[in-house]
Amino acid sequence: MLENKNILLGVSGGIAAYKVLDLCSRLKKRNVNLKIIMTKSATEFVNPLSFETMGRCIVYTDLFSGHHEEVHHIELARWADLMLIAPASANTIAKMAHGIADNFLLSTYLACDKDVVIAPAMNTNMLKAKATQRNLKILKDDFFSQSNTEVVHSLIFCQYLKTQTHLFSPFPKTLLESINKYQDIKQTK
Ligand SMILES: Cc1cc2nc3c(=O)[nH]c(=O)nc-3n(C[C@H](O)[C@H](O)[C@H](O)COP(=O)(O)O)c2cc1C
């Protein structure tokens, strides 16, 4: 069950970002505690205010501001029960695969030792590109080498790998169902 879970949503720069607004609203209806990080590119597609409004939560965009009380990317990584990166752009996937942490989302991802669900969304050729496939494989291999939830990671990952082959693939209902299923599997472990 998702109720009262802390979900940290990372939004990167792809046209599917607007679909994630609806996902936020669905998550809120399930009483999920939500916090959101957007990349600079993501804010070109959807205004952070829209995410703030639909998610009724804080939206972080600037890695270097407001650290007087806490270092946000470290605290957010601690706070999360689950980190969801949706949409995950080819660029963000590439950087995640190589440990690059040059923005808020990527720094938090690197600091996060919790479960991570990634929803790649991009043009078919971008997805099929050898570099993207290589980067996805690196991430999948990383997941397999982690903790006891690795297979679930991989299942969700593969599902999206198979289905998210174009811009308007099955966000957000299917994604929500996957997260739900994931939480259920985790609880029975
Ligand atoms: C109109 C437009 C649509 C785009 N859609 C996507 C997309 O769906 N998926 C993707 O991976 N990149 C897409 N891009 C390219 C990314 O926005 C670009 O690679 C950007 O640097 C990603 O930055 P980020 O990963 O830091 O968010 C699009 C670019 C434009 C101008």
The ligand as a MOL file (V3000), in Angstrom:
LIG
                    3D

  0  0  0     0  0            999 V3000
M  V30 BEGIN CTAB
M  V30 COUNTS 31 33 0 0 0
M  V30 BEGIN ATOM
M  V30 1 C 10.5550 19.6480 -27.4960 0
M  V30 2 C 11.5360 18.7260 -26.8410 0
M  V30 3 C 11.1060 17.4960 -26.4060 0
M  V30 4 C 11.9980 16.6230 -25.8010 0
M  V30 5 N 11.5500 15.4170 -25.3650 0
M  V30 6 C 12.4140 14.5530 -24.8060 0
M  V30 7 C 11.9540 13.3050 -24.3480 0
M  V30 8 O 10.7700 12.9710 -24.3910 0
M  V30 9 N 12.8490 12.4650 -23.8080 0
M  V30 10 C 14.1810 12.7820 -23.7140 0
M  V30 11 O 14.9540 11.9510 -23.2460 0
M  V30 12 N 14.6380 13.9780 -24.1270 0
M  V30 13 C 13.7920 14.8760 -24.6620 0
M  V30 14 N 14.2380 16.0960 -25.0730 0
M  V30 15 C 15.6590 16.4450 -24.8800 0
M  V30 16 C 15.9580 16.7960 -23.4170 0
M  V30 17 O 15.0980 17.8290 -22.9710 0
M  V30 18 C 17.4210 17.2230 -23.2750 0
M  V30 19 O 18.2390 16.0990 -23.5590 0
M  V30 20 C 17.7450 17.7790 -21.9260 0
M  V30 21 O 19.1170 18.1250 -21.8840 0
M  V30 22 C 17.4290 16.8270 -20.7860 0
M  V30 23 O 17.9030 17.4030 -19.5740 0
M  V30 24 P 17.7060 16.6930 -18.1470 0
M  V30 25 O 18.0080 15.2470 -18.3420 0
M  V30 26 O 18.6990 17.3730 -17.2700 0
M  V30 27 O 16.3200 16.9370 -17.6950 0
M  V30 28 C 13.3600 16.9900 -25.6520 0
M  V30 29 C 13.7710 18.2700 -26.0700 0
M  V30 30 C 12.8660 19.1090 -26.6450 0
M  V30 31 C 13.3440 20.4890 -27.0840 0
M  V30 END ATOM
M  V30 BEGIN BOND
M  V30 1 1 1 2
M  V30 2 1 2 3
M  V30 3 2 2 30
M  V30 4 2 3 4
M  V30 5 1 4 5
M  V30 6 1 4 28
M  V30 7 2 5 6
M  V30 8 1 6 7
M  V30 9 1 6 13
M  V30 10 2 7 8
M  V30 11 1 7 9
M  V30 12 1 9 10
M  V30 13 2 10 11
M  V30 14 1 10 12
M  V30 15 2 12 13
M  V30 16 1 13 14
M  V30 17 1 14 15
M  V30 18 1 14 28
M  V30 19 1 15 16
M  V30 20 1 16 17
M  V30 21 1 16 18
M  V30 22 1 18 19
M  V30 23 1 18 20
M  V30 24 1 20 21
M  V30 25 1 20 22
M  V30 26 1 22 23
M  V30 27 1 23 24
M  V30 28 2 24 25
M  V30 29 1 24 26
M  V30 30 1 24 27
M  V30 31 2 28 29
M  V30 32 1 29 30
M  V30 33 1 30 31
M  V30 END BOND
M  V30 END CTAB
M  END
